[in-house]
C-alpha cells in the first residue's frame, strides 16, 4: 500500500517523467528511501518498497529500474529550478568530481547552481577518461544549459584552474556568459601594448597582500591568443600563493570576492558523498545508470532544501565561536526530511509541493 508521501511525489513526477505507475513508484521510493537511509546502496533502499513482496524481489525490482529506465536530465533540471524557485538570474559553478568503483574510474563534469542557501546539481556529463575535461566537453555542457535557459539567467560562472583555455573563454564571451575563472601562474597573456608575459613575470615585483594587481589582455592558447580581451586580478594569499582570476566583467576587484563562492560546489560534492547521501556507496558502473542515479540524488537534495526553507524560514543559521555555521543548510533540511517522513508526513508533503519563497533582499538603512 502506498503512503501519502509516495502519492504526493508520484503526482508531481508523473508530469515530468514518462514512466509507468510501477516504475514511477520505484522512483519515488528511491528518492524517499535515499533521504531516510542516507545511502544509494540498493540493498538498503529495497526495504523501503511497500507491499508484502520478498526482500529479494524488491531488490531485483530496483535493479531492473536502473537496467531499463533512463531519466531525462533536462526535465530534471527544469524541475529543480522550479522547485527551488530559481528562475531568477543565478550563479553557476563548474567542477569535476571523481572516484573509483573497483578498477573503474567515475569522472563527472558537473554544472551546479550555487546560491547563498542552495547548492544543487543541474547538468553533468561523464568523461570517458581519467583526469581533466577538455574544451569540447565544457562547451557541450554549456550548450545543453543554453538550450534550456537563456544566457541572461547566469549572473556569473565560477570555475577553478582546471577550466582554462583561450577557446573556452572565447566561447563564454561570444555567448555573453559572465565568468570568474582562476588561472595558473605560468599562463601567458598578451597585453594591450602587444607584449606577452606570464603572470609569474607580471607579478614578480608585486608584494603587497592588500591591494590586488589588476590588468587587461588576451590569454594565449593553441593555436594563438584569444579573440576577446579579459580582465585579470591577482592577490597574494596568506600561504604566499597567488590567487589569479580572469573575468569578462568590468568590476575586476569584485571578481576576487566573487570567486570565493566557488567553494560551494566542493561542499555540494560533500553533501552528495560522505557528509550526506553517500553517492560513492553505489556499485553501478554504467554511465547511463549512474546518470539515472544522479537524477534521484538531485531530486532528494532539492527536497531537503525545501524542508530547510520550511524549517528556517528567513532566519539565518547560527554561527559558532569559530565563525562557521553550526550546520549547513542542506543538513538542516535533510534532518528535517528524515524526521518528517516518519513522524510528520504532512510536513514532508507540504515541503515537496510548496514552492520555495524568494528570500527578500535586505536594504541597508540610510
C-alpha positions as CSV (number, residue, x, y, z in Angstrom):
1,X,0.0,0.0,0.0
2,X,1.4,3.4,-1.0
3,X,1.8,6.1,1.7
4,X,0.6,9.6,1.4
5,X,4.2,10.8,0.8
6,X,4.6,8.4,-2.1
7,X,1.3,9.5,-3.7
8,X,2.3,13.2,-3.5
9,X,5.6,12.6,-5.1
10,X,4.1,10.5,-7.8
11,X,1.5,13.1,-8.7
12,X,4.3,15.7,-9.2
13,X,6.8,13.5,-11.0
14,X,4.3,11.9,-13.4
15,X,4.1,15.3,-15.3
16,X,7.8,15.4,-15.8
17,X,8.9,11.8,-16.4
18,X,7.0,9.4,-18.8
19,X,7.0,6.3,-16.6
20,X,4.5,3.5,-15.9
21,X,2.9,3.5,-12.4
22,X,5.2,0.7,-11.2
23,X,8.4,2.5,-12.4
24,X,7.1,5.8,-11.0
25,X,6.6,4.2,-7.6
26,X,10.1,2.8,-7.7
27,X,11.5,6.3,-8.5
28,X,9.5,7.7,-5.6
29,X,10.7,5.0,-3.2
30,X,14.3,5.6,-4.3
31,X,14.0,9.4,-3.5
32,X,12.3,8.9,-0.1
33,X,14.4,5.9,0.8
34,X,17.6,7.7,-0.1
35,X,16.7,10.5,2.3
36,X,15.9,8.1,5.1
37,X,18.8,5.7,4.6
38,X,21.5,8.2,3.6
39,X,22.9,5.8,1.1
40,X,22.5,4.9,-2.6
41,X,23.1,1.2,-1.9
42,X,20.2,-0.7,-3.3
43,X,20.4,-3.4,-0.6
44,X,19.3,-0.7,1.9
45,X,16.8,1.0,-0.4
46,X,15.0,-2.2,-1.2
47,X,13.5,-2.4,2.3
48,X,11.5,0.8,1.6
49,X,9.3,-0.6,-1.1
50,X,5.8,-1.0,0.1
51,X,3.9,-4.3,-0.1
52,X,4.5,-7.9,1.1
53,X,6.9,-9.0,-1.6
54,X,10.1,-10.8,-0.6
55,X,13.1,-8.6,0.0
56,X,15.0,-10.3,-2.8
57,X,12.1,-9.4,-5.2
58,X,12.2,-5.8,-4.1
59,X,16.0,-5.7,-4.6
60,X,15.6,-7.2,-8.1
61,X,12.9,-4.6,-8.9
62,X,15.3,-1.7,-8.1
63,X,18.0,-3.4,-10.2
64,X,15.6,-3.6,-13.1
65,X,14.7,0.1,-12.7
66,X,18.3,1.1,-13.4
67,X,18.6,-1.5,-16.1
68,X,15.7,-0.3,-18.2
69,X,14.8,3.3,-17.1
70,X,16.6,6.4,-18.4
71,X,15.5,9.6,-16.7
72,X,15.8,12.8,-18.7
73,X,18.3,15.1,-17.1
74,X,16.9,18.1,-19.0
75,X,13.5,17.6,-17.5
76,X,15.1,17.2,-14.1
77,X,17.0,20.5,-14.5
78,X,13.8,22.3,-15.3
79,X,12.0,20.7,-12.3
80,X,14.8,21.6,-9.9
81,X,14.8,25.2,-10.9
82,X,11.0,25.3,-10.5
83,X,11.1,23.5,-7.1
84,X,13.7,25.9,-5.6
85,X,12.2,29.0,-7.3
86,X,15.4,29.8,-9.1
87,X,14.1,31.2,-12.3
88,X,15.8,34.5,-11.5
89,X,19.4,35.0,-12.6
90,X,21.7,32.8,-10.6
91,X,25.4,31.9,-10.0
92,X,26.7,28.7,-11.6
93,X,29.8,26.7,-10.7
94,X,31.6,24.2,-12.9
95,X,33.8,21.5,-11.5
96,X,34.7,17.8,-11.7
97,X,34.4,15.0,-9.2
98,X,35.8,11.5,-9.5
99,X,36.1,8.3,-7.6
100,X,36.8,4.6,-8.2
101,X,34.5,1.6,-8.2
102,X,36.9,-1.2,-8.1
103,X,39.2,-0.6,-11.0
104,X,36.7,1.6,-12.8
105,X,37.1,5.4,-12.8
106,X,34.0,7.5,-12.4
107,X,34.8,11.0,-13.7
108,X,31.9,13.5,-13.8
109,X,32.0,17.1,-15.1
110,X,29.2,18.9,-13.3
111,X,27.4,22.2,-13.6
112,X,25.7,23.3,-10.4
113,X,23.6,26.1,-9.1
114,X,25.2,27.8,-6.1
115,X,23.3,30.5,-4.1
116,X,23.5,31.8,-0.6
117,X,21.4,28.9,0.6
118,X,21.3,26.2,-2.2
119,X,24.0,24.2,-3.9
120,X,22.4,21.7,-6.2
121,X,23.5,19.8,-9.3
122,X,21.9,20.9,-12.6
123,X,23.6,19.2,-15.6
124,X,26.5,16.9,-15.9
125,X,28.5,14.7,-18.3
126,X,30.6,11.6,-17.8
127,X,34.1,11.9,-19.0
128,X,35.4,8.7,-20.8
129,X,38.9,9.1,-19.3
130,X,40.8,10.0,-16.1
131,X,41.9,13.5,-15.4
132,X,40.8,16.9,-16.6
133,X,38.0,17.7,-19.0
134,X,38.7,19.3,-22.4
135,X,37.3,22.3,-24.1
136,X,34.8,20.2,-26.2
137,X,33.2,18.7,-23.1
138,X,32.8,22.1,-21.4
139,X,31.3,23.8,-24.4
140,X,28.9,20.9,-25.0
141,X,27.7,21.0,-21.4
142,X,27.2,24.8,-21.6
143,X,25.3,24.4,-24.9
144,X,22.9,22.0,-23.1
145,X,22.3,24.6,-20.4
146,X,21.8,27.4,-23.0
147,X,19.2,25.1,-24.8
148,X,17.2,25.1,-21.6
149,X,17.8,28.5,-20.1
150,X,18.9,31.9,-21.5
151,X,22.4,33.3,-21.0
152,X,20.8,36.2,-19.1
153,X,19.9,33.6,-16.4
154,X,23.6,33.4,-15.4
155,X,24.9,36.1,-13.2
156,X,28.4,34.5,-13.3
157,X,30.1,31.2,-14.0
158,X,32.7,30.2,-11.5
159,X,35.5,27.6,-12.2
160,X,38.9,26.6,-10.9
161,X,42.3,26.4,-12.6
162,X,41.4,23.2,-14.5
163,X,38.9,25.1,-16.6
164,X,41.1,27.5,-18.6
165,X,41.9,28.0,-22.3
166,X,41.5,30.7,-24.9
167,X,38.9,28.9,-27.0
168,X,36.8,28.1,-23.9
169,X,36.8,31.7,-22.7
170,X,36.1,33.0,-26.2
171,X,33.0,30.7,-26.2
172,X,31.8,32.2,-23.0
173,X,32.4,35.8,-24.2
174,X,30.6,35.2,-27.5
175,X,27.6,33.8,-25.7
176,X,27.6,36.7,-23.2
177,X,28.2,34.5,-20.2
178,X,29.9,36.4,-17.4
179,X,32.6,34.3,-15.8
180,X,35.2,34.4,-13.0
181,X,37.8,31.7,-13.5
182,X,41.0,31.1,-11.7
183,X,44.1,30.6,-13.9
184,X,47.6,29.2,-13.4
185,X,50.5,31.4,-12.6
186,X,52.5,30.1,-15.6
187,X,49.8,31.0,-18.1
188,X,50.8,33.8,-20.6
189,X,48.8,36.8,-21.6
190,X,49.2,39.4,-24.4
191,X,48.7,42.9,-23.1
192,X,47.2,45.8,-25.0
193,X,50.7,47.1,-25.9
194,X,51.4,43.8,-27.7
195,X,53.9,42.4,-25.2
196,X,53.5,38.8,-24.0
197,X,54.1,38.0,-20.3
198,X,53.5,35.1,-18.0
199,X,51.5,36.0,-14.9
200,X,54.6,35.0,-12.8
201,X,56.6,37.7,-14.6
202,X,53.9,40.3,-14.2
203,X,53.6,39.7,-10.5
204,X,57.3,39.3,-9.7
205,X,57.5,42.8,-8.2
206,X,54.1,42.8,-6.6
207,X,54.5,42.1,-2.8
208,X,51.5,43.7,-1.1
209,X,48.8,41.5,0.2
210,X,46.1,44.2,0.5
211,X,46.0,45.9,-2.9
212,X,45.3,43.4,-5.8
213,X,47.2,43.7,-9.0
214,X,44.8,44.2,-12.0
215,X,45.2,44.4,-15.8
216,X,43.7,43.5,-19.1
217,X,44.9,41.4,-22.1
218,X,44.3,38.3,-24.3
219,X,45.1,34.9,-22.9
220,X,47.3,32.8,-25.1
221,X,46.4,29.3,-26.2
222,X,46.6,26.9,-29.1
223,X,46.8,27.9,-31.9
224,X,47.1,31.5,-30.9
225,X,45.8,34.2,-28.5
226,X,42.1,34.5,-27.6
227,X,39.9,36.7,-29.7
228,X,38.4,38.5,-26.7
229,X,40.3,40.5,-24.1
230,X,39.7,39.7,-20.5
231,X,40.4,41.5,-17.2
232,X,42.6,39.8,-14.6
233,X,43.1,40.4,-10.9
234,X,45.6,38.8,-8.6
235,X,46.0,38.7,-4.8
236,X,48.7,37.1,-2.7
237,X,47.2,34.7,-0.2
238,X,48.4,34.0,3.4
239,X,50.0,30.8,2.1
240,X,52.2,33.1,-0.1
241,X,50.4,31.7,-3.2
242,X,48.9,33.9,-5.8
243,X,45.2,33.8,-6.5
244,X,44.8,35.0,-10.1
245,X,41.3,35.2,-11.7
246,X,40.2,36.3,-15.1
247,X,36.8,37.8,-15.9
248,X,34.9,39.4,-18.7
249,X,33.1,41.7,-16.2
250,X,34.1,45.3,-15.6
251,X,34.3,45.1,-11.8
252,X,37.6,43.4,-11.6
253,X,38.3,43.8,-7.9
254,X,34.9,42.3,-7.1
255,X,35.8,39.2,-9.1
256,X,38.3,38.2,-6.3
257,X,35.5,38.2,-3.7
258,X,33.0,36.5,-6.1
259,X,35.4,33.7,-6.7
260,X,35.1,32.6,-3.1
261,X,31.6,31.4,-3.8
262,X,33.1,28.6,-6.0
263,X,33.8,26.6,-2.8
264,X,30.1,25.9,-2.6
265,X,30.4,23.2,-5.3
266,X,33.0,21.4,-3.2
267,X,30.5,21.5,-0.4
268,X,27.9,20.1,-2.8
269,X,30.2,17.1,-3.5
270,X,30.5,16.6,0.2
271,X,26.7,16.7,0.6
272,X,26.3,14.1,-2.1
273,X,29.0,11.9,-0.7
274,X,30.3,11.3,2.8
275,X,28.5,14.2,4.6
276,X,25.1,13.4,3.1
277,X,23.8,10.8,0.7
278,X,27.0,8.6,0.3
279,X,26.9,8.5,-3.5
280,X,30.1,6.6,-3.6
281,X,28.4,3.6,-2.0
282,X,27.0,2.6,-5.4
283,X,28.4,-0.3,-7.3
284,X,26.9,0.9,-10.6
285,X,29.5,1.4,-13.3
286,X,27.4,2.1,-16.4
287,X,27.3,5.9,-17.2
288,X,23.6,5.7,-18.2
289,X,22.7,4.0,-15.0
290,X,24.9,6.4,-13.0
291,X,23.2,9.4,-14.6
292,X,19.8,7.9,-13.6
293,X,21.1,7.6,-10.0
294,X,22.3,11.2,-10.1
295,X,18.8,12.4,-11.0
296,X,17.5,10.6,-7.9
297,X,20.2,12.1,-5.7
298,X,19.5,15.6,-7.1
299,X,15.7,15.4,-6.5
300,X,16.4,14.2,-2.9
301,X,18.7,17.1,-2.4
302,X,16.1,19.6,-3.8
303,X,13.5,18.1,-1.4
304,X,15.9,18.5,1.5
305,X,16.5,22.2,0.7
306,X,12.7,22.8,0.5
307,X,12.5,21.2,4.0
308,X,15.2,23.5,5.2
309,X,13.3,26.5,3.9
310,X,10.2,25.3,5.8
311,X,12.2,24.8,9.0
312,X,14.2,28.0,8.9
313,X,12.0,30.5,7.1
314,X,14.0,33.7,6.5
315,X,16.2,33.1,9.7
316,X,19.9,32.7,9.4
317,X,21.8,29.7,10.7
318,X,23.6,30.4,14.0
319,X,27.4,30.6,13.9
320,X,29.7,29.1,16.5
321,X,32.6,30.9,18.2
322,X,35.0,30.0,15.3
323,X,32.8,31.8,12.9
324,X,31.4,28.9,10.9
325,X,27.7,27.9,10.8
326,X,26.8,25.1,13.2
327,X,25.0,23.2,10.4
328,X,24.8,23.5,6.6
329,X,21.5,24.5,5.0
330,X,21.4,21.0,3.4
331,X,22.0,19.2,6.6
332,X,19.2,21.1,8.4
333,X,16.8,20.1,5.6
334,X,17.9,16.5,5.4
335,X,17.5,16.0,9.2
336,X,14.0,17.6,9.0
337,X,13.1,15.5,6.0
338,X,14.1,12.2,7.6
339,X,12.1,13.1,10.7
340,X,9.0,14.3,8.8
341,X,8.7,11.2,6.5
342,X,8.3,9.0,9.6
343,X,6.7,11.3,12.2
344,X,5.0,14.2,10.3
345,X,4.4,13.1,6.7
346,X,2.1,16.1,6.1
347,X,5.1,18.4,6.6
348,X,7.2,16.4,4.2
349,X,4.4,16.5,1.6
350,X,3.9,20.3,2.1
351,X,7.7,20.9,1.7
352,X,7.6,18.9,-1.6
353,X,4.5,20.5,-3.0
354,X,5.0,24.2,-2.0
355,X,7.4,26.4,-4.0
356,X,10.3,27.9,-2.1
357,X,9.7,31.5,-1.3
358,X,12.1,34.1,-2.7
359,X,14.2,35.5,0.2
360,X,13.6,39.3,0.4
361,X,16.6,41.4,-0.1
362,X,17.6,43.4,2.9
363,X,18.4,47.0,2.0
364,X,20.7,48.8,4.4
365,X,19.3,51.7,6.4
366,X,20.3,55.1,5.2
